[in-house]
Amino acid sequence: MDTAALRVAGRRVGVVTLLGVVPTALLVSFVVGATVTPVRPGSVHAIDFHTFWVAARTYASGDSPYPQEGSLAVWAPSVQQSFVYPAPTIAALAPFGFLPYSVAVLVFVPLLACAIGVSLWLLGVRDWRCYGATFASPAVLTGISVGTLSPLLMLGVAVAWRWRERRGVVGLAVGAVVLAKLFMWPLLIWLWFSGRRRAAVIAAGAAAVATVGAWSWIGLTGVTSYPSVLRRLSLTEGPHTYAPLWLTGSSPSFWIASVFGGAIVAVVARRRRDALPFALAILVALLVTPILWLHYLVLVAAVVAVLEPKFGVAWLLPLAAWVTAQQGAFGEAWRTLAIVLLLVLTFGSAALEARHGRWRDEDRVATRLRWSQGA
């Protein structure tokens, strides 16, 4: 075998190893670790899902799962977190509360991994390397192993984009995503200003109906105090996350950033009906949220897939979070800046690759047309 053939074979082995074998091993180890591996006393598997499970049992019995005034508990591996999501979220998860936790987590965590794969497929991703890069991402592995809602958010985003011209489907999907995580509100701006106003009305209406119905089950307990719970959560957790808002140290910057970001999405959505405004809405949501945990970056894979479903550099950039998101690697401000830079670079890279891809396709069509005319 000649040297060139050896190099080609070596590259293929390297690609298969780095984007096939390694991601598979990581995914299996994280899923196993989050479901069946013994944990130390005082800890539980998939800490976020444990919070949902406890809240689901409470909600199913007709009691309020929300914390009492002044008793908000933030993240810690050895204590029970407070449930702080809108009531429709726990209503949807209520069936898990009827299962023993060891069974519920064994169902939920693999379900999250499947949600990531299905999302990529719905977004038109067919190259196995894209799946490998996604499942090697620390954001995705964290989102799955901790038992968060982020993979399900990605699934909702994928459904919204796949069936964006069916106002009932896209409206319900966006409504569900925004209800699950309120920071996804820029998707409503995208719906309205991209000419999908009926879908936006459906999204808002469905969210309102679901909110009233789910909260009615517990006698509307916690409705009036819920905004203050969110505010206390933002002030308590936000400064310790990657949210750019806290770089300035002032909460008014949230409203300024929100208005500015929403305006950008609105302007772009009015002028273009392609993937760019949809992906931009997700990017803005991540940049202006007052709380930005690592697992929120699961949505970056959706941004890349929407803009450019073919494999390229943009699929590899989120892997840099293995370095930028490490505790102690930088100060909190520098880690936040690194994550913001990573988000912007990934978005820009995917947008440029998509544009160049369209140019290549247009050149290919033009060449074929010239050949056919010459023939």
C-alpha positions, 0 to 999 in steps of 0.5 A: 500500500502506498503512502497516500493510501495509508494517509487516507486510511489513517484519516478515516480511522481517526475520524471514525474514532473521534466522531464515532467511537469516542462519542458513543463511549461518552454517551453510554458512560454518561447515561449509565452513570446517570441511571444505574451507577451507585451514588454517594449517600445524600446524592441522587441520579440526574439531580434535575430530573429528581426535582421534577420527579418529587414535584410530579408526585406532589402535583399529582396529589393536588398539592403545590410543588412550589417553594414557600416564600423565602425557602428557595433552594438553588443547585446543590448535589446533596439537597433537594432543589426547588421546583421553579418551572411553570405549572404546565411543565410539571403537569406534562411530567406528572406520569413519571411521579407514579413510577419509583424513581429508579424506574423513572430515571431509567426511562427519562434519561435515555429518552433525552438521548433519543430526543437529541437524535430525533431532533437532528433527524427532523432538522435534516441532518444525515451525516453521522459525523454531525451526530458524533460531534453533537453527542461529544459536546459537554453541553449535550452530555450534561443535559442528558445525564443531569436529566434536564429539559434542554434536549426536549427543548431542542426537540420542540425547536426541531418540530417547530422548524420542520413544520414551520408552514403548518401554523397549528404544529409550529404554534403548539411547538413554540408555545410548549417550548416557551412554557417550558423555558421562558427565556425562549420568548424570541421564538414568538417574535420570530413567528409574528414578524416572519408572517406567521401571525396566526401561529403566534396567536396559537402559541400564545393562546395554547400557552395561556390555556395550558397555564390556567388548566395546569395551575387550576389543578392545584387551586392556583396556588403560587400563581401570584408569587411565581414572578417573585420566585423567578426574580429571586432565582435569577438573582441567586443563580444568575451571577454564577452561570454563563449569562452575559447579563451579569457581566455588567452587574445590573439587572436593568441591562436585562431589559435593554438586552431583551429589547435590543435582541428582540428588535434584531430578530424582528427586523431580520425576520421581516426581511428574510424567511429562511433559516437565519432569523429562526437561528438568530432567535435561538441565539438571542434567547441564549444571550439575553437569558438571566440564567445560562447553564452549560446544558442550555447550549444543547440548543447550539446544535439546533442552530447549526443544524438549521443553518447548515445540516451538512458537516463542517467546522461549525459542528466542531466548535461547540466541543471547545466548551470542554475547555471554556466551561471548566470550573477554575479554568478562568475567572467567572467573567472570563468563562462567560466571555469565552462561552459568548464568543463560542456562541457567536463564532459557532453561529457565524461559522454555520451561517457562512458555511450555509452561504458558501454551500448555496454558492457552490450549489448555484455554481454547480447548477450553472455549470450543468446548464452551460454544459447542457446548452453547449451539448 
